[in-house]
């Protein structure tokens, strides 16, 4: 127990793929097409096929994926977008960056995802979209969300930053079985996150389930026009060089990053499965510890984070106790988005469930190919703290 246990360790996964990654990088260095080189198109094709969409557009970050997706949907000044308080600031920030207003709906206690039952009451004539976040790798209640969106003629933009490879296994909406021919906006069980709404936005930050060696992002859609706009916006608003139709961004997925992601993508289900194994071990070890609530292990959840709730105001003490014993942990997220200083003057409604969760959540070490003994050590230290 003398060895420190980090929150995330990329080495085990990197060692398994190092030879393939080194070869992929060498090929890029040899051909020299560092911007939108062939590996970008190859990776986009692979990602689209894996997720189950017509189009996947590589961009330079998950944040840009959200901003570009919103712009491609035509969302801007004066519009409202319904989202969750419980997420990294990029979610709300992207809405504000395009000139729209985030409208926050509180979360479900058990999943940390937006409570779909609270959405409809927040819809106004200014509402243009719903932006659910598949937090920590668990899909949101997409059948309910899309049913509401259909009813009110709203777009659905999925924030999939933490859910690459996650599958929605909830209720179907308009599904007719194995040979379902339901429309895009309908939800079928077993579909990947990023293929359920009008648009999906992914992040390839190094610690994500599918992570690069730097920043990267992806926009996914079945809509040809949305895809065309996203491609234009990532390249200064022009489909062709020096022919700029819109005010866009310099937001292209680097060829080197695409090459690395292209190597790692075929192994994503294997690495996600290992995350689930670690999560199951944590839950087994911690299930009966007083003052802790462990996450439910459900099919489709890919555990970007394994996040417990620590009750009775003991969270910060536990975090310090773990730190003193060489174990890293983190708080995702200590302040709900609607309570952040940047929105101080906005007067957003208080979201009590998110506020309470922010005072209780604590995420444990988890990464692909993490040794199960490390999860047992962490669990043992947590158990000792509560004894």
PLY file of the C-alpha trace (Angstrom):
ply
format ascii 1.0
element vertex 387
property float x
property float y
property float z
element edge 386
property int vertex1
property int vertex2
end_header
0.00 0.00 0.00
3.08 2.22 -0.16
2.71 2.77 -3.90
0.68 5.83 -4.85
-2.47 5.24 -6.87
-3.20 8.05 -9.33
-6.65 9.05 -10.47
-5.72 8.03 -14.02
-2.72 6.19 -15.40
-2.25 6.09 -19.22
0.77 3.78 -19.11
-0.92 0.32 -19.12
-2.97 1.14 -22.19
-0.08 2.90 -23.92
2.26 -0.04 -23.37
-0.24 -2.41 -24.99
-0.58 -0.19 -28.09
2.84 1.50 -28.16
4.21 -0.32 -31.20
1.08 0.38 -33.26
0.99 4.01 -32.14
4.69 4.56 -32.89
4.19 3.15 -36.39
1.10 5.33 -36.97
2.96 8.46 -35.87
5.93 7.58 -38.08
3.66 7.30 -41.11
2.31 10.79 -40.48
5.81 12.20 -40.03
6.84 10.54 -43.28
3.99 11.83 -45.44
3.94 15.26 -43.79
0.20 15.97 -44.18
-0.20 17.27 -40.65
-3.48 19.13 -41.20
-6.52 17.13 -42.35
-4.26 14.35 -43.60
-5.53 10.93 -44.71
-5.67 9.59 -41.15
-8.30 12.18 -40.27
-10.68 10.94 -42.97
-9.91 7.33 -42.09
-10.62 7.90 -38.42
-13.80 9.83 -39.17
-15.04 6.91 -41.27
-14.17 4.38 -38.56
-15.82 6.48 -35.85
-19.00 7.02 -37.89
-19.32 3.28 -38.52
-18.68 2.42 -34.88
-21.14 4.98 -33.50
-23.71 4.23 -36.20
-24.07 7.59 -37.94
-23.57 8.88 -41.49
-21.13 11.63 -40.58
-18.30 12.15 -38.09
-16.37 15.42 -38.29
-13.09 15.75 -36.41
-12.46 19.02 -34.56
-9.80 20.16 -32.14
-11.62 19.71 -28.81
-14.81 18.57 -27.15
-15.65 22.18 -26.39
-15.38 23.12 -30.06
-17.50 20.09 -30.93
-20.29 21.56 -28.79
-19.89 25.10 -30.15
-19.75 23.96 -33.76
-22.71 21.61 -33.25
-24.79 24.45 -31.82
-23.80 26.75 -34.68
-24.57 24.02 -37.23
-28.06 23.73 -35.72
-28.54 27.47 -36.23
-28.66 28.27 -32.52
-27.55 31.77 -31.53
-28.56 35.11 -30.07
-31.78 35.09 -28.08
-32.25 31.32 -28.18
-32.49 29.08 -25.13
-30.97 25.63 -24.68
-32.06 23.35 -21.84
-29.23 21.48 -20.13
-27.97 20.12 -16.81
-26.17 21.95 -14.00
-24.03 18.85 -13.31
-21.32 18.94 -15.96
-17.99 20.49 -16.84
-18.36 24.18 -17.68
-17.80 23.55 -21.40
-21.42 22.42 -21.64
-22.96 25.72 -20.52
-20.06 27.77 -21.84
-20.64 26.54 -25.39
-24.28 27.66 -25.21
-23.27 31.10 -23.98
-20.46 31.37 -26.52
-22.91 31.17 -29.44
-25.07 33.88 -27.86
-27.79 31.61 -26.50
-28.89 31.19 -22.88
-28.50 27.98 -20.91
-31.60 26.93 -18.99
-30.83 24.48 -16.20
-32.95 21.49 -15.20
-31.94 19.60 -12.06
-30.57 16.05 -12.08
-31.70 12.60 -11.02
-30.24 11.67 -7.65
-29.09 8.22 -8.75
-27.60 8.88 -12.19
-26.39 12.51 -11.95
-27.97 13.01 -15.41
-30.61 15.59 -16.27
-34.06 14.69 -14.93
-36.13 14.38 -18.09
-39.34 14.86 -16.10
-38.28 18.43 -15.33
-37.61 19.52 -18.89
-41.04 20.31 -20.27
-41.85 22.94 -17.66
-38.75 24.92 -18.75
-39.66 25.12 -22.43
-40.54 28.59 -23.73
-41.00 30.12 -27.17
-37.26 30.82 -27.15
-36.24 27.21 -26.53
-34.46 25.71 -29.53
-32.71 22.61 -28.17
-32.15 20.18 -25.32
-28.55 19.39 -24.45
-28.32 16.28 -22.23
-24.96 15.13 -20.88
-24.17 11.41 -20.58
-22.31 12.07 -17.35
-19.54 9.76 -16.16
-20.33 7.44 -19.10
-23.97 6.66 -18.30
-26.53 7.47 -21.03
-29.25 9.95 -20.12
-32.99 9.22 -20.41
-33.00 9.63 -24.16
-36.44 8.17 -24.92
-38.14 10.73 -22.68
-35.88 13.55 -23.87
-36.46 12.90 -27.55
-40.18 12.40 -27.05
-40.32 15.88 -25.49
-38.15 17.28 -28.29
-40.43 15.79 -30.94
-43.50 17.21 -29.22
-42.08 20.75 -29.11
-40.05 20.66 -32.34
-36.68 21.01 -30.60
-33.21 19.83 -31.53
-31.35 17.35 -29.33
-27.58 17.77 -28.97
-25.88 15.02 -26.96
-22.82 15.91 -24.90
-20.90 12.64 -25.22
-17.58 13.92 -23.87
-17.53 11.15 -21.23
-19.44 8.42 -23.03
-17.55 7.12 -26.06
-18.73 3.54 -26.55
-21.71 3.82 -24.19
-24.95 2.27 -25.40
-28.46 3.43 -24.61
-30.34 0.41 -23.26
-33.42 2.19 -21.94
-36.89 2.44 -23.41
-37.40 2.40 -27.16
-39.35 5.12 -28.92
-41.03 4.11 -32.15
-38.99 0.93 -32.50
-40.52 -1.97 -34.39
-38.02 -4.63 -33.43
-34.87 -6.14 -34.87
-35.43 -4.81 -38.39
-36.52 -1.41 -37.17
-36.78 1.28 -39.85
-37.74 4.06 -37.44
-36.68 7.60 -38.29
-33.44 9.16 -37.02
-35.17 11.02 -34.23
-36.54 7.81 -32.75
-34.64 5.98 -30.05
-33.84 2.30 -30.38
-32.31 0.35 -27.53
-28.70 -0.66 -28.09
-27.73 2.46 -30.06
-24.53 4.30 -29.24
-24.57 7.67 -27.57
-23.95 10.26 -30.25
-26.40 8.54 -32.61
-29.62 9.24 -30.71
-30.15 12.98 -31.09
-29.70 15.33 -34.02
-26.03 15.84 -33.20
-23.44 14.35 -30.86
-20.32 16.05 -29.47
-17.33 14.01 -28.26
-14.05 14.84 -26.55
-10.74 13.02 -27.02
-9.00 14.63 -24.04
-6.32 12.12 -22.93
-8.25 10.80 -19.91
-11.47 10.14 -21.85
-12.59 6.58 -22.69
-11.18 7.15 -26.16
-8.38 9.60 -25.51
-5.64 11.05 -27.66
-2.22 12.46 -26.79
-3.67 15.96 -26.58
-6.92 17.71 -27.36
-9.39 16.51 -29.95
-13.13 16.30 -30.57
-15.81 14.93 -32.88
-19.21 16.03 -34.17
-21.57 13.22 -35.22
-24.83 13.42 -37.16
-27.00 11.73 -39.77
-28.01 15.09 -41.24
-26.12 16.00 -44.42
-26.67 19.75 -44.03
-25.53 19.78 -40.41
-22.42 17.81 -41.37
-21.64 20.21 -44.23
-21.98 23.21 -41.94
-19.80 21.59 -39.26
-17.08 20.92 -41.82
-17.22 24.53 -42.97
-17.19 25.95 -39.46
-14.13 23.94 -38.42
-12.17 25.48 -41.31
-12.85 29.22 -40.99
-16.38 28.95 -42.35
-15.47 27.73 -45.81
-16.00 24.44 -47.61
-13.22 25.49 -49.99
-9.96 27.27 -49.24
-10.18 31.07 -49.55
-13.96 30.88 -50.08
-15.35 31.75 -46.65
-19.13 31.76 -46.35
-19.42 32.06 -42.55
-17.45 33.28 -39.54
-15.95 29.99 -38.44
-13.07 28.61 -36.40
-9.63 27.11 -36.80
-10.74 23.81 -35.27
-9.38 20.81 -37.11
-8.48 17.46 -35.59
-4.71 17.11 -35.95
-3.57 14.29 -38.23
-1.25 12.99 -35.50
-4.14 12.79 -33.04
-6.32 11.07 -35.62
-3.57 8.51 -36.23
-3.38 7.70 -32.51
-7.16 7.53 -32.13
-7.35 5.31 -35.21
-5.10 2.80 -33.44
-7.04 2.90 -30.18
-10.60 2.82 -31.55
-10.69 -0.93 -32.38
-9.91 -1.67 -28.71
-12.47 0.67 -27.16
-14.96 -2.02 -26.19
-12.19 -4.05 -24.57
-10.93 -1.08 -22.56
-14.47 0.00 -21.62
-15.21 -3.54 -20.47
-12.21 -3.36 -18.18
-13.48 -0.09 -16.73
-16.75 -1.84 -15.94
-14.86 -4.68 -14.22
-13.10 -2.16 -11.98
-16.42 -0.44 -11.25
-18.01 -3.76 -10.32
-15.17 -4.49 -7.93
-15.51 -1.10 -6.24
-19.25 -1.58 -5.84
-18.78 -5.08 -4.46
-16.26 -3.87 -1.88
-18.09 -0.68 -0.91
-21.73 -1.71 -1.12
-22.15 -2.13 2.62
-20.05 0.80 3.81
-22.13 3.23 5.82
-22.36 6.83 4.58
-21.49 5.84 0.99
-23.78 5.42 -1.98
-22.21 3.56 -4.88
-23.30 4.00 -8.51
-25.61 1.43 -10.01
-23.96 -0.99 -12.41
-26.14 -0.97 -15.50
-25.54 -2.30 -19.00
-24.33 0.37 -21.41
-22.54 2.47 -18.76
-18.83 2.80 -19.63
-17.59 4.41 -16.38
-15.49 7.30 -17.53
-15.53 7.97 -13.80
-16.48 5.79 -10.86
-18.23 8.31 -8.63
-19.57 7.64 -5.14
-21.68 9.87 -2.92
-20.25 10.47 0.56
-22.97 11.48 2.97
-23.02 13.25 6.34
-20.47 15.89 5.29
-17.58 13.41 5.31
-16.54 13.78 1.65
-13.70 16.24 2.09
-12.35 14.33 5.11
-12.35 11.11 3.10
-10.59 12.80 0.19
-7.85 14.03 2.53
-7.61 10.60 4.21
-7.06 8.97 0.81
-4.49 11.58 -0.18
-2.47 10.98 2.99
-2.30 7.31 2.00
-1.13 7.98 -1.54
-4.49 7.59 -3.25
-5.78 10.24 -5.63
-9.46 11.13 -5.95
-11.31 14.04 -7.48
-14.53 16.02 -7.20
-16.53 16.20 -10.44
-17.92 18.85 -10.08
-17.58 20.97 -6.93
-19.87 23.75 -8.18
-22.96 23.30 -10.38
-22.70 25.29 -13.61
-25.57 27.61 -12.67
-23.69 28.62 -9.48
-20.36 29.45 -11.13
-19.00 33.01 -10.77
-19.37 33.69 -14.51
-23.16 33.36 -14.13
-23.41 35.28 -10.87
-25.44 38.09 -12.45
-27.76 35.78 -14.41
-29.96 34.90 -11.45
-30.37 31.25 -12.41
-32.73 29.15 -10.30
-31.20 27.10 -7.49
-31.03 23.39 -8.33
-31.08 21.68 -4.97
-30.26 18.13 -6.05
-27.23 19.22 -8.07
-26.12 21.49 -5.22
-26.27 18.60 -2.74
-24.52 16.22 -5.14
-21.69 18.71 -5.62
-21.07 18.51 -1.88
-21.04 14.71 -1.82
-19.51 13.34 -5.05
-16.04 11.82 -5.08
-14.50 9.97 -8.02
-12.12 7.06 -7.49
-9.11 5.97 -9.56
-10.13 4.18 -12.75
-8.46 3.62 -16.10
-8.20 0.99 -18.84
-6.31 -2.13 -17.67
-6.06 -0.89 -14.09
-5.09 -3.79 -11.83
-8.08 -4.99 -9.85
-5.91 -5.13 -6.72
-5.65 -1.35 -6.83
-9.44 -1.05 -6.62
-9.34 -3.39 -3.62
-6.66 -1.28 -1.94
-8.67 1.90 -2.47
-11.81 0.20 -1.17
-9.96 -1.09 1.89
-8.72 2.40 2.77
-12.23 3.83 2.37
-13.64 1.10 4.60
-10.98 1.82 7.23
-11.88 5.52 7.18
-15.52 4.81 8.02
-14.61 2.32 10.73
0 1
1 2
2 3
3 4
4 5
5 6
6 7
7 8
8 9
9 10
10 11
11 12
12 13
13 14
14 15
15 16
16 17
17 18
18 19
19 20
20 21
21 22
22 23
23 24
24 25
25 26
26 27
27 28
28 29
29 30
30 31
31 32
32 33
33 34
34 35
35 36
36 37
37 38
38 39
39 40
40 41
41 42
42 43
43 44
44 45
45 46
46 47
47 48
48 49
49 50
50 51
51 52
52 53
53 54
54 55
55 56
56 57
57 58
58 59
59 60
60 61
61 62
62 63
63 64
64 65
65 66
66 67
67 68
68 69
69 70
70 71
71 72
72 73
73 74
74 75
75 76
76 77
77 78
78 79
79 80
80 81
81 82
82 83
83 84
84 85
85 86
86 87
87 88
88 89
89 90
90 91
91 92
92 93
93 94
94 95
95 96
96 97
97 98
98 99
99 100
100 101
101 102
102 103
103 104
104 105
105 106
106 107
107 108
108 109
109 110
110 111
111 112
112 113
113 114
114 115
115 116
116 117
117 118
118 119
119 120
120 121
121 122
122 123
123 124
124 125
125 126
126 127
127 128
128 129
129 130
130 131
131 132
132 133
133 134
134 135
135 136
136 137
137 138
138 139
139 140
140 141
141 142
142 143
143 144
144 145
145 146
146 147
147 148
148 149
149 150
150 151
151 152
152 153
153 154
154 155
155 156
156 157
157 158
158 159
159 160
160 161
161 162
162 163
163 164
164 165
165 166
166 167
167 168
168 169
169 170
170 171
171 172
172 173
173 174
174 175
175 176
176 177
177 178
178 179
179 180
180 181
181 182
182 183
183 184
184 185
185 186
186 187
187 188
188 189
189 190
190 191
191 192
192 193
193 194
194 195
195 196
196 197
197 198
198 199
199 200
200 201
201 202
202 203
203 204
204 205
205 206
206 207
207 208
208 209
209 210
210 211
211 212
212 213
213 214
214 215
215 216
216 217
217 218
218 219
219 220
220 221
221 222
222 223
223 224
224 225
225 226
226 227
227 228
228 229
229 230
230 231
231 232
232 233
233 234
234 235
235 236
236 237
237 238
238 239
239 240
240 241
241 242
242 243
243 244
244 245
245 246
246 247
247 248
248 249
249 250
250 251
251 252
252 253
253 254
254 255
255 256
256 257
257 258
258 259
259 260
260 261
261 262
262 263
263 264
264 265
265 266
266 267
267 268
268 269
269 270
270 271
271 272
272 273
273 274
274 275
275 276
276 277
277 278
278 279
279 280
280 281
281 282
282 283
283 284
284 285
285 286
286 287
287 288
288 289
289 290
290 291
291 292
292 293
293 294
294 295
295 296
296 297
297 298
298 299
299 300
300 301
301 302
302 303
303 304
304 305
305 306
306 307
307 308
308 309
309 310
310 311
311 312
312 313
313 314
314 315
315 316
316 317
317 318
318 319
319 320
320 321
321 322
322 323
323 324
324 325
325 326
326 327
327 328
328 329
329 330
330 331
331 332
332 333
333 334
334 335
335 336
336 337
337 338
338 339
339 340
340 341
341 342
342 343
343 344
344 345
345 346
346 347
347 348
348 349
349 350
350 351
351 352
352 353
353 354
354 355
355 356
356 357
357 358
358 359
359 360
360 361
361 362
362 363
363 364
364 365
365 366
366 367
367 368
368 369
369 370
370 371
371 372
372 373
373 374
374 375
375 376
376 377
377 378
378 379
379 380
380 381
381 382
382 383
383 384
384 385
385 386
